[in-house]
């Protein structure tokens, strides 16, 4: 049987919801490496893709000054990884310095890898794009939504509130890797609400729908903000399963102040590309429970950015405490 769009032999598309994720007993599976200064302090927030019967991770790493670069690692079992010794994307531009290049999310379309990442100059976070054909050599395109101004809506009244984020502030872009019937590719982005952008070529992007948010902050565990997780995955009925992350304000439902958890929604870009979601889980599929998640560079954080199907399991890769890289797993649905 040929490899699928996920590049996994015998790939089986999921149903929504995709449940039952359990922490791998050997977590965290990757830690900082003191012999590589660029990844000596913290290592977390991985994107994942399957190719040639291997899992490839693109991950965020920080040096002693907390400048971020993006590293590459690969594994034949999904748990034990070999690292490329140098960062594949490092800060080279003024808008990437001194904060660096953060939080990669990768898709592959027609043999080209498209990577979104956040460039941070210490003042403004900017969503950027890079492309590659081999995962090692990348061409940067710079900020892709430089004129975006975030607006925050009151969903119960016809009032619009303007965000305090600086103009051009954009983060966390998750691309849907299939062109939709209207001729566009879509991406959800943002780190307060989820917003939508569209493109005809995966390189040039513009904000969709006059900048109206894709979905409200609905559940108690995500009342502070939401951010995209991995690129969405197509379900068996042709909709798309979107994993995302949310932060709690705390004080309700047992969630700590500032706690990051991972949730799940069902979206339909073919018929409702601007939202809202068709369905949404009320409770997280993953939240901080272990020592490395509860205490870290940032406490009480699980932040998921990589989801692949590999050898009969779904593997959800996430950052633990903004310090380590871990994985949760669940069997493929029959």
N, C-alpha and C positions, 0 to 999 in steps of 0.2 A: 504494500500500500504506500503511495507517495506521501511525502511530508506535507503537512497542511500549512496554512498561513502562520501557524505557531511553530512551524518547522519541526514538529514532533511527529514521528511515525505513529499511526493509529490514534491520532488526535481525536478527541471527543469533545464537542462544544458543550458548555455548561448549561444548566437550567439556572434561573434566578429563583430564590437566593442560593448562593454557594456557601454552605455552612460547614460546621464541624472542624474548623481550623484548630489544631493543637500545636503547642510549642514543641520544637525539636529538642530532644533531651541534651544535645550537645551545644546549645546556645550559650554565648554568642559564637557564631561560626567564623567570624573575622574580627580581628582586633587591630589597633594601631601597631605599626612596626617601627621600632626605634632606629633600625638600620637605614630606613628611608626617611629623611627629615621631612619631606612633604606630606607624609602620612603618619607622623610620629605621635601626634596628640590625640586625634579622634578619627573614627572611621565609621560611616553610617549612611543611611538613606540611599539604598541601591535600586537601580533599575535592572531589569533582567530580560534576556532574550535567549531562545534556544536555536542552535544552529549546529549542524554536523554532529548530532547526538551529544552535544555539550551545552551546559548552561553558562552563559556569559553574564557577568555582573559589571555594571558601570556604577561606581560608587563615589560618594563624597568623602574626601579626606582633608584633614586640617593639620597644619604644622604647629610649631610651638607658639607662633604669633597669631594663630587661628585664621590664617589665610587658607581658603579652600581651593583644592584642585579636584579633578575627576580621574579616578583610577580604573583599571580594567583587571578582571580576574576570570578564571574559567574552571569548570569542574565537570567530571564525567559522572558524578553521582548526585550533584546538587547541594552537597554539604561541605566537602573538602575542596578548597579552591587554591589554585596556583595564581600568583599575581604577576602582572607586568611590572617591571621594576621602576618605570617612569610614569608620571601622569600622562594620560592621553589628551587631556585638556587642562591647561594651566592659565593663570591670569597673564595676559599679554597686552591688554588694552586699558586705557585710562578708566573706562567705566567698569573694569573688572578689578581695580586696585583701590584699596588694600584688601577688601573683603574676599575677593576671589570668585571662583566658579562653583556653584552649588547645585545640588539636588537634580541630577540628570533623570530624564525620562526618554526612552528610546523606542522607536518603531522602525520596521523595515518594510519598504514599499518598492517593488520592482528592482530589487538588488541594491538599493541605496538605504543606508541608515540615516534617519532623521532624529536628531537629538535636541531636545529643549533643555535649557539649564538657566539658572538665575545668576546673573552677574551683579556683584555688589561692590560699589565704590566707597562704602562706609556711610553713605547718605541715602542713596536711592537703589532699590533692587529693580533690575530690568530683566525681563524674560528674553532670552537669546536663543539662537538656532545655530546648529552646526550639522554638516553632513559628512558621510564617509562611505567607502565601499569595503573597508576591511576592519573597522572598529579601532584602528590604531592611528591612522592619519586623517585628520579632520580639517574641514574648511569652515571657518566661522563667518556668519552673516550679520552678526551684531544684534542689537535690540530689534525685536520684530513688531512691537506695539509701542513705539516711542512716545506717541501723543495721547496715550490712554489716560483718562481722568476717571477715577473710581467714583461711582455714585452708589449710595446705600439707600435702599428703599424701605419705607415703612409699609409693610404688606397689608396692614389693616386700614390704612387711610391713604387717600390720594396725595401723598406728600413725598417729596424726594429730599434726602439728606446727602450732603456732599462729604466725602471721606476726608480725614485729615492726612491721608497718605499723599506724598508728593506727586505732582504730575509726572507721568511716565512710570510710576511704580507698578510693576507687574511681576508675577511669580507663578510657578507651579503649573506649567502647561502640559496637558495630557492629550495627545493627538489620537483621534479615531482613524485607524489606518486603512480605511476603505472610503472611496469616493461615494457620495450619496446621490440619489436620483436627481437632485437639483444641480449636479455638477460640481459641488463643493466638497472639500474636506473640512471637518470641524474639529475644534479643540476647545476644551474647557480649561480656564485658567483663573488665577486670582487667589488671594489669601485672606479675604474677609468673606465675601460671597464667591460662588463660582460664576464666572462670566463665560461668554462664548465668542470665539473668533472663527473666521472662515478663510479658506484659501483654495485656489484652483490648481496650484502647483507645489504645495507644501513648503514653499520658500517665502512667499509674500503673503502676509496675513493682515486682515483688518477685523475690527471689532464688529460683531453681529448685533442686530436688534437694538440699535441706539444705546448699547451699553447696559441694557437692563439685565439684572442677575438671572442666571439660569435656574436657581432654586433658592428658597428662603432658608434661614437657619431654623430648623424645625424642632430638633430633639434636644433634651436637656444636656446631653454630653457634647453638643456642638454649638452652644449658644454664643460663644465668643467669636468663632470663625470656622470656615471650612476651606480645605485645599484638596485638589486632585491627588489621587494616589497613582497607581500604574495606568498606562493607556487602557481604555475600555476593551472588553473582550466580548465578541459576538456570541449571543446565546443560540440555542437550538431553534428558537422560533423567530430568529432574525432581529431581535432587539439587542441591546448592548448592556452588559453588566459593568457598572462603574464602581470601583472601590475608591473611597475617599477618606480623608482624615479630618477630624474636628477637634476643637479645643473647648473645654468646659469653662464656664465662669465659676463653677464650684458652688457648694452649699445646697445643691439639689441632686437627689438620686444617688448620693454616695460618691459623686465624682469630685476629685480634688480641684482646687483652684488652678487653672492653667493646664489641666490634664489633657494630653493628646490621646485619642483613641481612633480606631479605624472602623468605618462603616461601609454600607453598600446600598446602591440604588440601581434601578432599572431605567434606562433611557432609550429614546427612539429617535435617533437623528434623521431617519428617513422621512418621518412624518411630523416630528416636533423638534427640529434641531435647536430651537431657542429655549426649549423646556416648556413646562416643568417636567421633572421625572415622572414616569408612569407609576413607580412604586419605590418604597424606601423603607429599610429596616429601622425600627424604633430604637434598637439597642446595638452597641458595637459588636463586631465580629472578633475584635482583638483590642485589648486594653492592657495597661501596665499591671503586671503581677509579679515579676521577678526583680531581684535586687538590681540588676543592671538597667532595668527600665524605670524603677522607682527612684533610684539615685544615680545621677549622671552629670554630664555637662549642663543639661537641663533636666530637672526631675520630672517624673511621671509622664514619660513620653514613649509611645510606640508610634512610628510614622512609616506607613507602608508605601513603597514606590515600585515594587517589582512583583509581577505575577506571571508564572509560566506553568504549563502542564508538562510534566516530565516523568516518564517511566511509571505511569499509572497514578500519579499524584498531582495535585495542585500545590505549588510551592509559592508561598507569599513571603517575600523578602522585605525586611523592615529595619529601620534604625531604632536602637534601644537607648533611651536616655541621651540622644544626640551624641553618643560616644562609641557605640559598638554596632555590629551588623548581625542580625539574627534572622531566623526563618520559622514560619509556621506552615503546617501541612494538613491536607485533607484528601481523602481518596477521590478519584474521578467518579462522578455520578454514573450509575448504570443507565 
